[in-house]
Amino acid sequence: MREVQTEDGSFTSYSEHFDEHYHSVKEGALKESLKKHIEPALSLVSKTDKLQILDICYGLGFNSLATLHYLKDSDIKIEIKSPEFDRKLVQSLSRFPYPKEFEPYKAIINSLSNDGYYEDENYSIDIYFGDARDYLTNLDTRFDIVYQDAFSPKKNPTLWTYEYFQDITRLLKDDGVLTTYSSATPVRMGMFENGLKLYEHSSNEIRKGTIASKRALLSLKPIDMLLKQERNPLAKALYDSEL
């Protein structure tokens, strides 16, 4: 595993299998996780004493660990489920140079590296080692948050198709939210064609991404997908049959 220092000082890794880094080197691994996923998601979910989160895919664990860090002073219980195909990667993470913000979670990191599982009175994190599509098909949990953070559609298209988002929509609570770094039209069409409402997420610190939900998010700027289709009749989702 080749470690790479990113713009904010935190480290990411490069995947030989997918020929991509796990995070944006220019934006920073920790910053990307916080600004594209954790902060927008947690600002939008309904107040609750327990959050159920689907982290697609676990990778280096930044989204899961950054969630714990962000909510460290709250009384919210956190349950995270996360598919990950690379067991050897997770087993190596006890030696990964995580940012100082994750130092309080060393015991959690070690447990996940050894067993793929951690649980105490506040946190539950369960990593499924195997094919994410098979995992989603058999899940019956409903989630408050989905971090859609798989490798890019060009490199890992099976986790960005219409059929994939069909499963995600089924698993998303009526008031849940999905966050993703992708703003690609086929990705947005895959979510839109499954009935999700789409919103643009932008920040001065990162490139724009997408937020999706079954409900209207009045605090965000909606994306007019009907207008996009009108302007580009060829705009459509990616389908499993095309892979």
N, C-alpha and C positions, 0 to 999 in steps of 0.2 A: 504494500500500500504506500503510495507516494503522497506525502503530506506537503501541502502548499500553504504558505502564509497569505492571507487575504488583506484587503485594503484596511479593514478596521483592526488589524493585528491578530485576529483569531485565525485558526487553521482550518482548512478543509482538506479533502483528499481527491485524488483523480481516479476515476473508474476506468480501468483498461477495457472492461467488458462493454461499457456503453460509450467509451471515448468522450467522456464529459467529466467536469468537476462536479462534486456534490453540491456546491454552492457557487454563487457569483464571486469570482475573485476580485472584481472591481468594486462591488458593493460591500463585501465583507460577509463572512459566514454568519456571525452572530447578528449583525445588523439586518441581513436579509431575513433571517428567521423571525426576528422580533417585528420588523416593519411590514413584512409581506403577509405574515401569518398570525402570530400571537396577538399583537396589539389590535389589529383590525377585528379579528374574530372575537376577542374578549370584550371589546367595546360594543359589540352588537348583540351578543347572546343575552337572553333573558336572565334576570337575577335568579340564582338557584343555590342550593347548598351542596350540589354535586354536579360535576361536568363529566359527560361522556364524550370522549374524543377519539376519532379515527385518524391515525397518522399514516398517510400514504406517501412513501414507504419509510421504514425506520431509518435506514441509512446510517449516518453518524449519530443520530439521536438528537440533533439540535432542536427540532421543533418540540419534542417531548420534554427535554430538559429545560428549554427556555420557557415552556409553559409553567413548570414547577417554580422556576426562578421568578417569573412575573407575578405569580400568585402566592409567593412565599409568606406574605403577611396576612393572608386571608384565611378564613375558616372553611373554604370550599374544598370538598373532597374531589379528587381527580381520578378518573378511570380512563386509561388510554389503551387502545388496541391498535396494533400495528403489524401489517405484513412486511416481510423482508425475505428476499430469496437468498441473500448472501450470509449464511451462518458464520463463515470464517471471518467476515468483516466485523460482525457484532462481537465475536469472541476476542478480537484484537483491541476492542475499544477501551479496555481497562488500562491500556498503555497510550491512548490517544492524548495529545496535548490540548485538552479542552481549555477554554477561557476561564479566568478566575471566578467568574459568575457561577460556574458549575461545580466548584470545589465542594460545596456542602452536600453534593449528591454523589460523592465518590462511592459510597456503599451501594447506592442504587445502580450506578454504572457497573460496578463489579458483579452485582447479582445478575444484571441483564447479560453481561458478557458470559457469565458461567452457565446460567440457567434459562436465559431468555424471558425471565419473569421476576417481578418484584412486587411485594405487597406489604403495607403496614396500615395503621389506622386511618391514614390520610390519602395514601397513594396506591394505585394499582396500575402496573404497566405490564402488558402481555404481548410479547412478540411472537408472531406466527411465522415460522420458517417454511417457505414454500411459495407456490404460485398465488399471487394476490387475487387473481380473478376467481380461482377456486375458493379461496377463503371468503371472499365477499358473497359468493353465491350461497354459502352455508351459514352466514351470519344472520342472527335475528335481533341483534341489539339495535336500538335507535340512538343516533348520535346528535349531540348539540353542535359539535364542530367537526368538520372534515378538513384536514390539511392536505390539499391535493398537490403533493410536492414530489411526484415521480420524475424520473429523467425525462427529457424533452420528448414531444410527440414524434420528432424525427428519429430519435434513438430508441424509444420505448413506446411505440404507438398503441400497444394493446391496453395501456392504462389511460387512454384518452379517447376512446371510441364512444359512439352513441350507446352501444350495448353496455359498456363499462359504466357510463353515467346513468344508465337505467338502474343498475344495481345501487349506485351511490344515492340516487334520488329516493329509492325505496328505503334506504337506511338512514336518511336524514330526517330528523324531527321536523314537524311543521314550522317550528320557530327556529330551526337550526341554520347555520351558515357554513358555506364552503369557501375556503380561500385558496387561490392559486397564483403563481407568478405568471402564468401564461395569459396572453391576450390574443392568441392566434384565432382567426375566424372559425376554422373547423372545430376547435375546442369549445369556443363559445356556442357554436351551433349545436354541438352535442349536448350541452347543458340545456340550452333553450328549447330544443326539440323534445326534451324530457320534462318540460313544464317549469323549469327554474327561471326565476327572475334574475337578471344580471345587472351588475353595477361595476363601475370603474373605480379601482382603488389606486390612488396616486399619492405620492409624497415627494417633497423636495429632495429627499435623501435616497430614494430608490426609483427604479423604473416602474411604470404602471403595471398592475396585474388585474385580476378579476375576482369579484366576490359574488357568490350566488346564494339564493335562498328561495324557499317556497313562498315566503311572505314578502310584502313590500318593505323595503328598508328606506325609510323616509329621509334619513340623514345622508344618504349617498346619491350620487348622480346616476340615474338609470341609463343602461345601454339599450338603444332602440334597435332590436334585432330585426323587427319587421321592416324598418327603413333600410337596414343593411341588406336584407334580402331583395328589397325593391331596387336598390342601386346596383346590386350584384346578384342576378338571378342564379349564378353558378355557386353561390355560397351555400355550403352544406356541411353536415357533420362528417366525420370519418367513421366508417362502418367496419365491423369485424370482417365482413366478406371481401373487403378491399385489401386486407393485409396479406 
